[in-house]
């Protein structure tokens, strides 16, 4: 980016001013109301699910953590008069972690949680600075763009923990890049609070022969199992699966318009009970899983390329992925910008197209699902072609030296 010094200062200052403005607006909205109500409507997004789960654990009612009636009762005062409840599907130890918030008033807990997620987002970008030059050179500008991208903004301000997922994936990449595989395993173990991402990542580390990472991840997984057992009993896995299954089945229909995983998206388009959605969507996910497995086993691409493709592909592997997890594509977009495989206009277009989620209800499905799949295809093609072009440039020089 060739610009003069004045514009360099502006492109550093303006994003900071925008973020400060958003922070001030956030404080004003939170201050204008009480409990779960504000001048702008209900506060907290999905945070009631986590706060109430922490309250249930703190009250010693772990055995009924996944009982819909118990979850609904714990959220009565948190939904601003809305009917129903927001499902809590995570493992017991995550609720145990959120129990620390239960001693705080709901509004205070939400503010602290949001601040922690913002810190996690900043941390994720900070960890990846050495691997992405454009991020290192234009940190404030990139932070402003990333933080205001629709899926990331909604996830961060809406009580979700996608920013923590980004932080832990960034930690895996940074650790592998610096040959600190053991720390990559620690990050994967911490990521087990979202097993749909941690387990595939662990499998890819096995295929990539990162044995120290696999070892520490295994030890961390054992610790996670022990903590869950201490909270919910040695049979916590069956309790969790049996408790969550009916909640997920109900949520699949309610949340269909927010799904970006192939199966979930096709359920919204074709119908929740359609076998074709499972067959077609499952085939897409399996194909992506096989492609990622091949990349890590063969190591045909450099680590940065493999990781960018992997982070984008992870959200397409499961049956249930909500649109704010499309945030995981941020690593790939930034890497392509840094390597000039896309220009700034394409980056801006990807940022802007995140707003299409706003029209989900008239469509009846998440348009971001198609965007994420297109970005995945773009990432794979651009990084693969760039690697091939690099090989084509290098090989003739090597041949010329070998002939001398």
C-alpha positions as CSV (number, residue, x, y, z in Angstrom):
1,X,0.0,0.0,0.0
2,X,1.9,3.1,-1.3
3,X,0.5,6.1,0.5
4,X,1.9,9.3,1.9
5,X,2.7,10.0,5.6
6,X,-0.5,12.0,6.1
7,X,-2.7,9.2,5.0
8,X,-0.7,6.7,7.0
9,X,-1.5,8.8,10.1
10,X,-5.2,9.0,9.1
11,X,-5.5,5.3,8.5
12,X,-4.1,4.7,12.0
13,X,-6.1,7.3,13.8
14,X,-9.5,6.9,12.2
15,X,-10.0,3.2,13.1
16,X,-9.1,4.0,16.7
17,X,-11.6,6.8,16.8
18,X,-14.3,4.5,15.3
19,X,-13.6,1.9,17.9
20,X,-13.6,4.4,20.7
21,X,-16.9,5.7,19.4
22,X,-18.4,2.2,19.4
23,X,-17.1,1.7,23.0
24,X,-18.7,4.9,24.2
25,X,-22.0,4.0,22.5
26,X,-21.8,0.6,24.2
27,X,-21.4,2.2,27.6
28,X,-24.3,4.6,27.0
29,X,-26.6,1.8,25.9
30,X,-25.7,-0.3,28.9
31,X,-26.2,2.6,31.3
32,X,-29.7,3.4,29.9
33,X,-31.7,0.7,31.6
34,X,-31.8,-1.9,34.3
35,X,-31.5,-5.6,34.5
36,X,-31.7,-7.1,31.0
37,X,-33.5,-4.1,29.5
38,X,-32.0,-1.0,27.8
39,X,-33.2,1.9,25.8
40,X,-32.3,-0.1,22.7
41,X,-34.0,-3.4,23.8
42,X,-32.8,-6.5,25.5
43,X,-29.1,-6.5,26.4
44,X,-26.8,-9.5,26.2
45,X,-27.6,-11.4,23.0
46,X,-26.9,-15.1,23.8
47,X,-25.2,-14.3,27.1
48,X,-28.3,-15.3,29.2
49,X,-27.5,-19.0,28.2
50,X,-24.0,-18.8,29.7
51,X,-24.9,-16.6,32.7
52,X,-27.8,-18.9,33.6
53,X,-25.7,-22.0,33.2
54,X,-23.1,-20.6,35.5
55,X,-25.9,-19.8,38.0
56,X,-27.3,-23.3,37.8
57,X,-23.8,-24.7,38.6
58,X,-23.2,-22.2,41.4
59,X,-26.5,-23.2,43.0
60,X,-25.4,-26.9,43.0
61,X,-28.0,-28.0,40.5
62,X,-25.6,-29.6,38.0
63,X,-27.6,-32.7,37.6
64,X,-30.4,-30.6,35.9
65,X,-28.1,-28.4,33.9
66,X,-29.5,-29.6,30.5
67,X,-33.2,-29.7,31.7
68,X,-35.0,-27.3,29.4
69,X,-37.3,-26.3,32.3
70,X,-34.4,-25.5,34.6
71,X,-32.6,-23.5,31.9
72,X,-35.8,-21.6,31.1
73,X,-36.4,-20.8,34.8
74,X,-32.9,-19.5,35.2
75,X,-33.4,-17.1,32.3
76,X,-36.8,-15.7,33.3
77,X,-35.3,-12.4,34.4
78,X,-32.7,-12.2,31.7
79,X,-34.8,-12.1,28.5
80,X,-36.6,-8.8,28.8
81,X,-40.0,-10.4,28.7
82,X,-39.3,-12.6,25.6
83,X,-40.8,-16.1,25.6
84,X,-38.8,-19.3,25.7
85,X,-35.1,-19.6,26.6
86,X,-31.7,-19.7,24.9
87,X,-30.2,-23.2,24.8
88,X,-27.0,-23.9,26.7
89,X,-25.2,-26.8,24.9
90,X,-21.7,-26.7,26.2
91,X,-19.9,-29.2,28.5
92,X,-20.4,-28.9,32.3
93,X,-16.9,-27.4,32.9
94,X,-17.8,-24.4,30.7
95,X,-20.8,-23.7,32.9
96,X,-18.5,-24.1,35.8
97,X,-16.2,-21.4,34.4
98,X,-19.2,-19.1,33.8
99,X,-20.3,-19.6,37.4
100,X,-17.7,-17.0,38.3
101,X,-20.0,-14.5,36.7
102,X,-23.0,-15.6,38.8
103,X,-21.9,-13.5,41.8
104,X,-22.2,-10.4,39.7
105,X,-25.3,-8.6,38.5
106,X,-26.3,-9.7,35.0
107,X,-25.5,-6.4,33.4
108,X,-22.1,-6.1,35.0
109,X,-21.3,-9.7,34.1
110,X,-22.2,-9.0,30.4
111,X,-20.0,-5.9,30.3
112,X,-17.0,-7.8,31.7
113,X,-17.6,-10.7,29.3
114,X,-17.8,-8.4,26.4
115,X,-14.5,-6.7,27.5
116,X,-12.9,-10.2,27.7
117,X,-14.0,-11.1,24.2
118,X,-12.7,-7.8,22.8
119,X,-9.4,-8.6,24.6
120,X,-9.4,-12.1,23.1
121,X,-9.9,-10.6,19.6
122,X,-7.0,-8.2,20.0
123,X,-5.0,-11.0,21.4
124,X,-5.7,-13.2,18.3
125,X,-4.6,-10.5,16.0
126,X,-1.5,-9.7,18.1
127,X,-0.5,-13.4,18.1
128,X,-0.7,-13.5,14.3
129,X,1.2,-10.3,13.6
130,X,4.6,-12.0,13.0
131,X,3.0,-14.3,10.3
132,X,0.9,-11.6,8.5
133,X,2.9,-8.6,7.4
134,X,-0.1,-6.4,6.5
135,X,-1.4,-7.0,10.0
136,X,1.9,-6.0,11.5
137,X,2.2,-2.8,9.4
138,X,-1.5,-1.7,9.7
139,X,-2.6,-3.1,13.0
140,X,-5.0,-0.4,14.0
141,X,-6.6,-0.3,10.5
142,X,-7.0,-4.1,10.4
143,X,-8.3,-4.3,14.0
144,X,-10.9,-1.7,13.1
145,X,-12.0,-3.6,10.0
146,X,-12.0,-7.0,11.8
147,X,-13.8,-5.7,14.9
148,X,-16.6,-4.1,12.9
149,X,-17.1,-7.0,10.4
150,X,-20.7,-8.0,11.0
151,X,-20.3,-11.7,12.1
152,X,-17.4,-10.7,14.5
153,X,-19.2,-7.6,15.8
154,X,-22.4,-9.6,16.5
155,X,-20.5,-12.5,18.1
156,X,-18.4,-10.2,20.4
157,X,-21.3,-7.9,21.5
158,X,-23.9,-10.7,21.5
159,X,-22.5,-12.7,24.4
160,X,-20.8,-15.4,22.3
161,X,-17.2,-16.7,22.6
162,X,-16.1,-16.8,19.0
163,X,-13.3,-14.4,19.8
164,X,-11.9,-16.9,22.3
165,X,-12.0,-19.5,19.5
166,X,-10.0,-17.1,17.3
167,X,-7.5,-16.5,20.1
168,X,-6.8,-20.2,20.6
169,X,-6.5,-21.0,16.9
170,X,-4.1,-18.1,16.6
171,X,-2.1,-19.5,19.5
172,X,-1.9,-22.9,17.7
173,X,-0.6,-21.2,14.5
174,X,1.9,-19.1,16.3
175,X,3.2,-22.0,18.4
176,X,3.6,-24.2,15.3
177,X,5.3,-21.4,13.4
178,X,7.8,-21.0,16.2
179,X,8.4,-24.7,16.6
180,X,6.8,-24.7,20.0
181,X,4.5,-27.7,19.3
182,X,3.9,-28.4,23.0
183,X,2.2,-25.0,23.4
184,X,0.1,-25.7,20.3
185,X,-1.2,-28.8,22.1
186,X,-2.0,-26.7,25.2
187,X,-4.1,-24.3,22.9
188,X,-5.9,-27.3,21.4
189,X,-6.7,-28.6,24.9
190,X,-8.1,-25.2,25.9
191,X,-10.1,-25.2,22.7
192,X,-11.9,-28.4,23.8
193,X,-14.7,-26.2,25.2
194,X,-15.7,-26.3,21.5
195,X,-15.0,-29.9,20.5
196,X,-16.3,-29.4,17.0
197,X,-13.1,-27.4,16.3
198,X,-10.6,-28.9,18.8
199,X,-11.1,-32.6,17.7
200,X,-10.6,-32.0,14.0
201,X,-7.6,-29.7,14.8
202,X,-6.1,-32.5,17.0
203,X,-6.7,-35.0,14.1
204,X,-4.8,-32.7,11.7
205,X,-1.9,-32.4,14.1
206,X,-1.7,-36.2,14.2
207,X,-1.7,-36.3,10.4
208,X,1.0,-33.6,10.4
209,X,3.1,-35.6,12.8
210,X,3.3,-32.8,15.4
211,X,3.7,-35.4,18.2
212,X,4.6,-33.0,21.0
213,X,1.5,-31.0,20.3
214,X,-0.6,-34.3,20.3
215,X,1.0,-35.3,23.6
216,X,0.2,-32.1,25.4
217,X,-3.2,-31.9,23.9
218,X,-3.9,-35.5,25.1
219,X,-2.7,-34.5,28.6
220,X,-4.9,-31.4,28.5
221,X,-7.9,-33.5,27.3
222,X,-7.4,-35.8,30.3
223,X,-7.5,-32.8,32.6
224,X,-10.6,-31.5,30.9
225,X,-12.3,-34.9,31.5
226,X,-11.3,-34.9,35.1
227,X,-12.6,-31.4,35.7
228,X,-15.9,-32.3,34.1
229,X,-16.1,-35.5,36.1
230,X,-15.5,-33.5,39.3
231,X,-18.4,-31.2,38.4
232,X,-20.9,-33.5,36.9
233,X,-19.8,-37.1,37.9
234,X,-17.8,-39.7,36.0
235,X,-20.6,-40.4,33.6
236,X,-20.7,-36.7,32.5
237,X,-20.2,-37.6,28.8
238,X,-23.4,-39.6,28.5
239,X,-25.3,-37.0,30.6
240,X,-24.1,-34.2,28.4
241,X,-24.8,-36.0,25.1
242,X,-28.3,-37.2,26.2
243,X,-29.1,-33.8,27.7
244,X,-28.0,-31.8,24.7
245,X,-29.4,-34.0,21.9
246,X,-33.0,-32.9,22.2
247,X,-32.0,-29.3,22.7
248,X,-29.9,-29.4,19.5
249,X,-32.7,-31.0,17.6
250,X,-35.1,-28.2,18.7
251,X,-32.5,-25.5,18.0
252,X,-31.8,-26.9,14.5
253,X,-35.3,-25.8,13.4
254,X,-35.4,-22.5,15.4
255,X,-31.9,-21.4,14.4
256,X,-32.0,-22.8,10.8
257,X,-31.8,-19.3,9.3
258,X,-28.5,-18.7,11.1
259,X,-26.8,-22.0,10.0
260,X,-23.7,-21.8,7.7
261,X,-22.6,-25.5,8.0
262,X,-23.6,-27.3,4.7
263,X,-26.0,-29.7,6.5
264,X,-27.6,-26.9,8.6
265,X,-27.9,-24.6,5.6
266,X,-29.6,-27.3,3.5
267,X,-31.9,-28.1,6.3
268,X,-33.1,-24.5,6.2
269,X,-33.4,-24.6,2.4
270,X,-34.8,-28.1,1.8
271,X,-36.4,-28.9,5.2
272,X,-35.2,-30.1,8.6
273,X,-36.5,-33.6,8.0
274,X,-35.0,-33.9,4.5
275,X,-32.5,-36.8,4.1
276,X,-31.1,-35.0,1.0
277,X,-29.8,-32.2,3.2
278,X,-27.8,-34.7,5.3
279,X,-26.5,-36.6,2.2
280,X,-25.5,-33.6,0.2
281,X,-24.4,-31.4,3.1
282,X,-22.6,-34.4,4.6
283,X,-20.8,-35.1,1.3
284,X,-19.6,-31.5,1.2
285,X,-18.3,-31.6,4.7
286,X,-16.6,-35.0,4.3
287,X,-14.9,-33.7,1.1
288,X,-13.6,-30.7,2.9
289,X,-12.4,-32.9,5.8
290,X,-10.5,-35.2,3.4
291,X,-8.9,-32.2,1.7
292,X,-7.7,-30.8,5.0
293,X,-6.4,-34.3,6.0
294,X,-4.5,-34.6,2.8
295,X,-3.0,-31.1,3.2
296,X,-1.6,-31.9,6.6
297,X,-0.4,-35.4,5.8
298,X,1.4,-34.4,2.6
299,X,2.4,-30.9,3.7
300,X,2.2,-29.7,0.1
301,X,1.6,-26.1,1.3
302,X,3.5,-24.0,3.8
303,X,2.2,-23.8,7.4
304,X,0.5,-20.4,6.9
305,X,-1.4,-21.6,3.9
306,X,-2.4,-24.8,5.5
307,X,-3.6,-23.0,8.6
308,X,-5.5,-20.4,6.7
309,X,-7.3,-23.1,4.7
310,X,-7.9,-25.1,7.9
311,X,-9.4,-22.3,9.9
312,X,-11.8,-21.5,7.0
313,X,-12.7,-25.1,6.6
314,X,-13.3,-26.0,10.2
315,X,-16.6,-24.3,10.4
316,X,-17.9,-26.3,7.4
317,X,-17.2,-29.7,8.9
318,X,-20.0,-30.0,11.5
319,X,-23.8,-30.2,11.4
320,X,-24.4,-27.1,13.4
321,X,-22.5,-23.8,12.9
322,X,-24.0,-20.4,13.5
323,X,-23.1,-17.5,11.2
324,X,-20.9,-15.6,13.7
325,X,-18.4,-18.4,13.4
326,X,-17.7,-17.3,9.9
327,X,-15.2,-15.1,11.8
328,X,-12.7,-17.9,11.4
329,X,-12.2,-16.9,7.8
330,X,-10.4,-13.7,9.0
331,X,-7.0,-15.5,9.0
332,X,-7.3,-16.6,5.4
333,X,-8.5,-13.2,4.2
334,X,-5.6,-11.4,5.9
335,X,-3.0,-13.9,4.6
336,X,-4.3,-13.5,1.1
337,X,-4.1,-9.7,1.4
338,X,-0.6,-9.9,2.8
339,X,0.6,-12.2,-0.1
340,X,-1.2,-10.0,-2.6
341,X,-3.4,-12.9,-3.8
342,X,-6.4,-10.5,-3.4
343,X,-6.3,-6.8,-3.5
344,X,-7.8,-4.4,-1.0
345,X,-11.1,-4.1,-3.0
346,X,-11.7,-7.8,-2.6
347,X,-11.0,-7.6,1.1
348,X,-13.5,-4.7,1.4
349,X,-16.0,-6.7,-0.6
350,X,-15.6,-9.7,1.7
351,X,-16.1,-7.4,4.7
352,X,-19.2,-5.8,3.2
353,X,-20.8,-9.1,2.1
354,X,-20.9,-10.1,5.8
355,X,-23.9,-7.8,6.0
356,X,-26.0,-10.1,3.8
357,X,-26.9,-12.0,7.0
358,X,-29.3,-9.2,7.7
359,X,-31.7,-10.5,5.0
360,X,-31.7,-14.0,6.4
361,X,-35.4,-13.9,7.4
362,X,-36.9,-13.0,4.0
363,X,-34.7,-15.7,2.4
364,X,-35.4,-18.3,5.1
365,X,-31.7,-19.3,5.3
366,X,-28.3,-17.8,5.9
367,X,-26.8,-16.3,2.8
368,X,-23.5,-16.3,4.6
369,X,-23.3,-20.0,4.2
370,X,-22.7,-19.6,0.4
371,X,-20.3,-16.8,1.1
372,X,-18.2,-18.9,3.5
373,X,-18.1,-21.8,1.0
374,X,-17.1,-19.3,-1.8
375,X,-14.3,-17.9,0.5
376,X,-13.1,-21.4,1.2
377,X,-12.9,-22.2,-2.5
378,X,-11.1,-18.8,-3.1
379,X,-8.6,-19.5,-0.3
380,X,-7.8,-23.0,-1.6
381,X,-7.4,-21.9,-5.2
382,X,-5.4,-18.8,-4.6
383,X,-3.0,-20.3,-2.1
384,X,-2.6,-23.5,-4.2
385,X,-2.0,-21.6,-7.4
386,X,0.5,-19.3,-5.6
387,X,2.4,-22.3,-4.4
388,X,2.4,-23.8,-7.9
389,X,3.6,-20.5,-9.4
390,X,6.4,-20.3,-6.8
391,X,7.5,-23.8,-7.6
392,X,7.5,-23.0,-11.3
393,X,9.8,-20.1,-10.7
394,X,12.2,-21.9,-8.5
395,X,12.7,-25.2,-10.4
396,X,14.3,-23.8,-13.6
397,X,16.9,-22.0,-11.5
398,X,17.7,-25.1,-9.6
399,X,18.0,-27.0,-12.8
400,X,20.3,-24.4,-14.3
401,X,22.6,-24.7,-11.3
402,X,22.6,-28.5,-11.3
403,X,23.7,-28.5,-15.0
404,X,26.8,-26.5,-14.2
